């Protein structure tokens, strides 16, 4: 499978990504003036800050009282002053800079140009003919060796003559060189995060030199360039770390570097394959296929490519030992990117990891848990819980950064004062165990679950109906209208909070049983869970977003928070018919007012329709996402006042939603092909994962299941469902079961 194009990228949103979790790059593929935009995961805008508002703890009781009394605007104004972080903004993720290659001697016209990203190998290739010579470039980002490797070759009379340089738009303090390498180094301001990026040539049959800030190659038929980078966040001496990395790969040789990259990459990518369509459109460039979809054509093969690309983006931007994928994964060309390209934890980072379990990339989820572990520390989230709220445990709000900053981000009433961010992310710990049965992982991160539920054991208060509720809170990032016309955002006990807390508490209690923990905390949380407000239906038949049936300032809002219990949660199912019907009406109404106008919101909607078992609706929204929210390089686009920007959660959310269309997996049940659209009438999938640590392969024709193969990697007992057929299976670890469309054993 590949993305391919007949022309170089003109803008960043047409360039193609590479990454290994720590290094990332965007390759433009220009024949004479190549640009490779660079990123290093830990290059952020400054040092850690103490942003705890010193007035927050004293002001909290008054904010709570004002909300209980219905004096919403007074509560919001007090929160703006007393609960906001000081300063209001955490750190932002920044570009590392650019690597430019100048092929000034390539004067003849370029013909037979082709630029491609080979998803099967994780390698980009550019090829063209000029002056009777074929020029090829191959580039990949190696995780085992932590380098970006670029190989250039010629076939014909022409030779390679080019020069390279490294540059950065700000914070470049020094350009260095020796006989074999050039480098740039500096900091992100005020001696904050120091960095070094270093480039060298190897395996070259021409002349390599260094002149000024340029690395030059003359008269070669082949050359390999290696680039690496390091920051002071990871090592005390970034330049020495870069030099050691490049010395190692030069000694190792390109063949071994490439072989190790391919082995490492295939070990992750080739765990799953989805085949849709007949391949008849594969001969068309990807951007042309995307345009035909925008014109109304249906291209299942492109949708399968989009799915594979989503898995590629995840394994490129999140690896064990790296930071998690941020708002832009790992790819960002700006010093001040939109929303700081932070870790936004009121849906975005969670959506980034929705594909990890079902799409067989569970190893890629570890960076999320490592970030949570840093949030659950005495100087970050625990301090925030203690000194801001007077609570045990730890808390984080709707954003965090490189340093696991836990204070409220922005002075933005619809989002800043929401205490559920870390709680939502913590639900992924049990979810990960449900898919993998990795007891060692569960034991390692169990303390995070303990500290998250401890916070809510202290923070929740009892409302006038006797329910345990959050106060203050918001329904991210929405606004309600009271009967007297007052607009408000801050509230008590919104529906989403209760749904997340049920998920969090259930995961904690299940983990406690697995690990044999039975103590005062488990009993406290079990009792508290029983006091959470249930999801309720309003007078109009829709789910209530807030405790009462308020008016909506923006009925087509991008967040559909009160449907968390439908997806990604599993509280609302066909087995709860009243709330299931109310969820459907809620979604229909949101869409009727223009909901889904961002890529990530549209991706969420695809997953919601899949959970509603509406395959045609899910597919219709997938087509809308490809038409309205996808750049030519298949990256997700997010609207801004001045156009659109890349935001990666739409890619990941849509990938996960496509998996939901193929299988619904609960801990005791799996529903096969629950939302298969007519456009996917024929297809096959291998490597889907089920809760319970099992693999699933299926083939279908004419919209009907032909064969399913279930492989248990742990002891497994669940009910399989397909249409009106059900079958309970009990399997030993290592056992494989093959079934036909009637769920009969083959």
Order of alpha helices (4+ residues) and beta strands (2+ residues): beta-beta-beta-beta-alpha-alpha-beta-beta-beta-beta-beta-beta-beta-beta-beta-beta-beta-beta-alpha-alpha-beta-alpha-alpha-beta-alpha-alpha-alpha-alpha-beta-alpha-alpha-beta-beta-beta-beta-alpha-alpha-beta-alpha-alpha-alpha-beta-beta-alpha-beta-beta-beta-beta-beta-beta-beta-beta
